[in-house]
Amino acid sequence: MHQGFSRKNTENTTQPAELPQLPSSEFYIRMLGARSPPRGDLFDPQINATELRATVKLLWAFLDLCKQHNIQVMLYGGTLLGSYRHHGVITWDDGVDMLMREADKRRLIEALKGHPDLRLRQAGRWKVSSKSHCLNVARHGCWPFIDLSFYELKDGWVVDLLGSFGKKYRYPETVTFPLHKRPFMGRWIDSPRDALKFLSYSIKLSNACISLHYSHKFERYPKVESVSIDCKELALTYPFVCRVPDSATSHGGVLETLTFSDGGPVYTVPVNEPKGVINAIYSTLSVKN
């Protein structure tokens, strides 16, 4: 039986000893291909199945490296939003975002030096890519890549030291820690303690989903300005997560079900989020303008 989230103000991870097995990343990718037909608008997938497989392999290799060297890393930005809303990528986006300690930079550099496939680009925002899965030579190197953000703890806040698109972000330490694991493309990955509350410090509540704002594949802004539509319209094409309280524990937690509007639930798993996140099937989150 899984436990509810802890309120301890530490940078540790709290999680039950056993987590339910998730369908594989390949299952997720094939599911999207079979059940998400093209829309013919700006919300069509920005990455195809081959590119998505390369992205997943890159992320898995990076997470395995961090685990091997005891480097803490968590879902961040659009990748955290994708986990919260879809248990996977936001299909009309093409980036991967992770957050880690500023103090772990040197350890990460040393760990990557000994890796046969992963490489690091330190110009501006740090980016990790894979030599064997370089599908597009972007302006400064390979795509796909992982965008790394670094934080420091300052007076009870988790402070993103670089920010994004000219904006700086900070998050309450008590909202962030201890970390717990969330589903993402078939794997449980460390995430902020209260994902919805954490996201609310960098995005606003809305019933809109917003199209691609910046192309990571080509490292440029799209020629067409991003648009927004009601997320319910996208739920006719893509899987979304719905939540109900988890009655199996008195300590908190929710049951998250990945579902398609045309065919009911794909799977249901307990997730160590506070019960206050219970909402409708469709996420009400969008990126701030």
C-alpha positions as CSV (number, residue, x, y, z in Angstrom):
1,M,0.0,0.0,0.0
2,H,1.4,3.4,-1.0
3,Q,1.8,6.2,1.5
4,G,0.6,9.8,1.5
5,F,3.1,12.6,0.9
6,S,5.3,13.8,3.7
7,R,5.5,17.4,4.8
8,K,9.1,17.2,5.9
9,N,11.1,20.2,4.7
10,T,14.0,18.4,3.2
11,E,15.5,17.7,-0.2
12,N,15.0,14.0,0.2
13,T,12.6,11.8,-1.8
14,T,9.7,10.1,-0.1
15,Q,8.0,7.2,-1.8
16,P,6.6,3.8,-1.0
17,A,8.9,0.8,-1.3
18,E,7.0,-0.5,-4.3
19,L,5.4,1.3,-7.2
20,P,3.0,-0.2,-9.7
21,Q,4.5,-1.1,-13.0
22,L,3.5,1.3,-15.8
23,P,3.0,0.4,-19.4
24,S,6.2,0.8,-21.4
25,S,7.2,3.9,-23.3
26,E,6.8,1.9,-26.5
27,F,3.2,1.2,-25.5
28,Y,2.6,4.9,-25.0
29,I,4.3,5.9,-28.3
30,R,2.2,3.3,-30.2
31,M,-0.9,4.3,-28.5
32,L,-0.4,7.9,-29.6
33,G,0.2,6.7,-33.2
34,A,-2.9,4.5,-33.2
35,R,-5.4,6.8,-31.4
36,S,-4.2,10.4,-32.1
37,P,-4.9,11.2,-35.7
38,P,-3.6,14.4,-37.2
39,R,-5.6,17.5,-36.4
40,G,-4.3,19.7,-39.2
41,D,-3.5,22.7,-36.9
42,L,-0.8,24.0,-34.6
43,F,-1.6,21.2,-32.1
44,D,-0.4,18.4,-34.3
45,P,2.5,16.4,-32.8
46,Q,5.8,18.3,-33.1
47,I,7.8,15.1,-32.9
48,N,7.2,11.8,-34.7
49,A,7.5,8.3,-33.2
50,T,11.2,7.9,-34.2
51,E,12.0,11.3,-32.6
52,L,10.0,10.4,-29.5
53,R,11.8,7.1,-29.1
54,A,15.1,9.0,-29.3
55,T,14.0,11.5,-26.7
56,V,12.9,8.8,-24.3
57,K,16.2,6.9,-24.7
58,L,18.1,10.1,-24.0
59,L,16.1,10.8,-20.9
60,W,16.4,7.3,-19.6
61,A,20.2,7.3,-20.1
62,F,20.5,10.6,-18.3
63,L,18.3,9.5,-15.4
64,D,20.3,6.3,-15.0
65,L,23.5,8.2,-15.0
66,C,22.2,10.6,-12.3
67,K,21.0,7.7,-10.2
68,Q,24.4,6.0,-10.5
69,H,26.2,9.1,-9.3
70,N,23.6,10.0,-6.6
71,I,22.7,13.3,-8.4
72,Q,19.1,14.5,-7.6
73,V,17.1,15.6,-10.6
74,M,13.4,16.3,-11.0
75,L,10.8,16.9,-13.7
76,Y,10.4,20.6,-14.5
77,G,8.6,23.1,-16.7
78,G,6.7,21.6,-19.6
79,T,7.9,18.1,-18.8
80,L,6.3,18.3,-15.4
81,L,3.2,19.7,-16.9
82,G,3.2,16.8,-19.4
83,S,3.4,14.3,-16.6
84,Y,0.6,16.0,-14.6
85,R,-1.7,16.3,-17.6
86,H,-0.8,13.4,-19.9
87,H,1.6,11.0,-18.0
88,G,4.0,11.8,-20.8
89,V,5.1,14.4,-23.3
90,I,3.0,17.3,-24.4
91,T,2.7,16.1,-28.0
92,W,2.6,19.6,-29.5
93,D,5.8,20.5,-27.7
94,D,9.4,19.2,-28.4
95,G,11.4,19.9,-25.3
96,V,12.5,18.1,-22.1
97,D,13.1,20.1,-18.9
98,M,14.7,18.9,-15.7
99,L,15.7,20.8,-12.5
100,M,18.7,20.0,-10.3
101,R,20.9,21.5,-7.6
102,E,23.4,24.1,-8.5
103,A,25.8,22.4,-6.1
104,D,25.7,19.2,-8.3
105,K,27.1,20.9,-11.4
106,R,30.7,19.7,-10.9
107,R,29.5,16.1,-10.1
108,L,27.4,16.1,-13.3
109,I,30.4,17.3,-15.4
110,E,32.6,14.5,-14.0
111,A,29.8,11.9,-14.5
112,L,29.3,12.9,-18.1
113,K,33.0,12.8,-18.9
114,G,32.9,9.0,-18.4
115,H,29.8,8.3,-20.3
116,P,30.2,6.8,-23.8
117,D,27.2,8.4,-25.4
118,L,25.9,11.5,-23.5
119,R,27.5,14.9,-24.0
120,L,27.0,18.3,-22.4
121,R,26.7,21.7,-23.9
122,Q,27.4,24.4,-21.4
123,A,26.8,27.5,-23.5
124,G,23.8,29.4,-21.9
125,R,21.3,26.9,-20.6
126,W,23.1,23.5,-20.1
127,K,21.9,20.9,-22.6
128,V,22.5,17.1,-22.5
129,S,22.2,15.2,-25.8
130,S,23.1,11.8,-27.1
131,K,25.7,11.1,-29.7
132,S,23.9,8.0,-31.0
133,H,20.5,9.7,-31.2
134,C,21.3,13.0,-32.8
135,L,18.4,13.4,-35.2
136,N,18.6,17.0,-36.1
137,V,21.7,19.2,-36.0
138,A,20.3,22.3,-34.2
139,R,21.9,25.6,-34.2
140,H,24.4,24.7,-31.5
141,G,24.5,20.9,-31.6
142,C,22.2,17.9,-31.5
143,W,18.5,17.5,-30.9
144,P,16.8,16.0,-29.0
145,F,18.4,17.4,-25.9
146,I,17.5,17.9,-22.2
147,D,17.3,21.5,-21.0
148,L,18.8,21.6,-17.5
149,S,17.9,24.3,-14.9
150,F,19.7,24.7,-11.6
151,Y,18.4,25.9,-8.3
152,E,19.6,27.1,-4.9
153,L,17.7,27.2,-1.6
154,K,17.3,30.7,-0.4
155,D,15.2,31.7,2.7
156,G,12.8,28.8,2.2
157,W,12.5,29.2,-1.6
158,V,13.8,27.0,-4.4
159,V,15.2,29.6,-6.8
160,D,15.7,28.8,-10.5
161,L,19.0,30.6,-11.1
162,L,18.5,31.1,-14.8
163,G,14.8,31.5,-15.4
164,S,13.2,31.2,-18.8
165,F,12.5,33.7,-21.6
166,G,13.6,36.6,-19.4
167,K,11.5,35.6,-16.4
168,K,12.9,34.3,-13.0
169,Y,11.0,31.7,-11.0
170,R,11.0,30.5,-7.4
171,Y,9.0,27.9,-5.6
172,P,8.3,27.3,-1.9
173,E,10.6,24.7,-0.4
174,T,7.7,23.1,1.3
175,V,5.8,22.7,-2.0
176,T,8.9,21.2,-3.6
177,F,10.3,18.8,-1.0
178,P,10.3,16.0,-0.3
179,L,10.2,14.8,-3.9
180,H,7.9,12.1,-5.0
181,K,7.7,10.1,-8.2
182,R,5.3,10.7,-11.0
183,P,4.5,8.8,-14.2
184,F,6.2,9.9,-17.4
185,M,6.3,7.9,-20.6
186,G,6.3,4.6,-18.7
187,R,8.7,5.5,-15.9
188,W,8.4,6.8,-12.4
189,I,10.5,10.0,-12.1
190,D,11.2,12.3,-9.2
191,S,8.9,15.4,-9.1
192,P,8.0,18.2,-6.8
193,R,6.0,17.1,-3.8
194,D,2.9,19.1,-4.9
195,A,3.1,19.2,-8.6
196,L,0.0,21.4,-9.2
197,K,1.0,23.9,-6.6
198,F,4.6,24.0,-7.8
199,L,3.4,24.6,-11.4
200,S,1.2,27.5,-10.3
201,Y,4.3,29.5,-9.5
202,S,5.2,29.6,-13.2
203,I,2.0,29.1,-15.0
204,K,-1.6,30.4,-14.6
205,L,-4.8,28.6,-14.2
206,S,-6.9,28.5,-17.4
207,N,-9.0,26.2,-19.4
208,A,-6.7,26.7,-22.4
209,C,-3.9,24.7,-23.9
210,I,-1.2,26.7,-25.8
211,S,0.6,25.6,-29.0
212,L,4.3,25.5,-29.4
213,H,6.0,28.7,-28.2
214,Y,9.6,27.9,-29.0
215,S,11.0,25.1,-31.3
216,H,13.8,23.2,-29.5
217,K,14.4,21.1,-32.6
218,F,15.5,24.2,-34.6
219,E,16.2,26.5,-31.6
220,R,14.1,29.3,-32.9
221,Y,10.6,30.8,-32.5
222,P,8.0,29.4,-34.9
223,K,7.1,31.6,-37.9
224,V,3.4,31.3,-36.8
225,E,2.5,32.9,-33.4
226,S,1.3,30.4,-30.8
227,V,-2.5,30.1,-30.2
228,S,-4.6,28.7,-27.5
229,I,-7.8,26.5,-27.5
230,D,-9.9,24.8,-24.8
231,C,-8.1,21.7,-23.5
232,K,-11.3,19.8,-23.9
233,E,-11.0,20.1,-27.7
234,L,-7.5,18.4,-27.5
235,A,-8.9,15.7,-25.3
236,L,-10.8,14.4,-28.4
237,T,-7.3,13.6,-29.8
238,Y,-4.8,13.1,-27.0
239,P,-4.9,11.3,-23.6
240,F,-5.5,13.3,-20.5
241,V,-5.3,12.4,-16.8
242,C,-8.3,12.5,-14.4
243,R,-8.0,12.2,-10.6
244,V,-10.1,10.9,-7.7
245,P,-9.1,10.5,-4.0
246,D,-7.3,7.3,-3.2
247,S,-9.4,5.5,-0.6
248,A,-6.7,2.9,0.1
249,T,-4.8,5.2,2.5
250,S,-5.8,7.7,5.1
251,H,-2.6,9.7,4.6
252,G,-3.5,11.3,1.3
253,G,-2.8,10.5,-2.3
254,V,-4.9,10.2,-5.4
255,L,-5.6,7.7,-8.2
256,E,-4.7,9.1,-11.6
257,T,-6.3,7.5,-14.7
258,L,-4.9,8.1,-18.2
259,T,-7.9,8.2,-20.4
260,F,-9.0,8.8,-24.0
261,S,-12.4,10.4,-24.7
262,D,-13.2,7.8,-27.3
263,G,-12.4,4.7,-25.4
264,G,-12.3,5.1,-21.6
265,P,-9.3,4.5,-19.3
266,V,-5.9,3.3,-20.4
267,Y,-4.7,2.6,-16.9
268,T,-5.0,3.8,-13.3
269,V,-2.2,4.2,-10.8
270,P,-1.9,5.7,-7.3
271,V,0.2,8.9,-7.2
272,N,1.6,10.5,-4.1
273,E,-0.1,13.9,-4.7
274,P,-2.2,15.8,-2.1
275,K,-5.9,15.2,-2.4
276,G,-6.4,18.9,-3.0
277,V,-5.4,18.4,-6.6
278,I,-8.6,16.6,-7.5
279,N,-10.0,18.2,-10.6
280,A,-11.9,17.5,-13.7
281,I,-10.6,15.2,-16.4
282,Y,-9.0,18.1,-18.3
283,S,-6.2,20.1,-16.9
284,T,-6.8,23.8,-16.4
285,L,-3.2,24.8,-16.7
286,S,-1.5,26.9,-19.4
287,V,1.7,28.7,-19.8
288,K,1.7,32.4,-18.7
289,N,1.8,34.9,-21.5
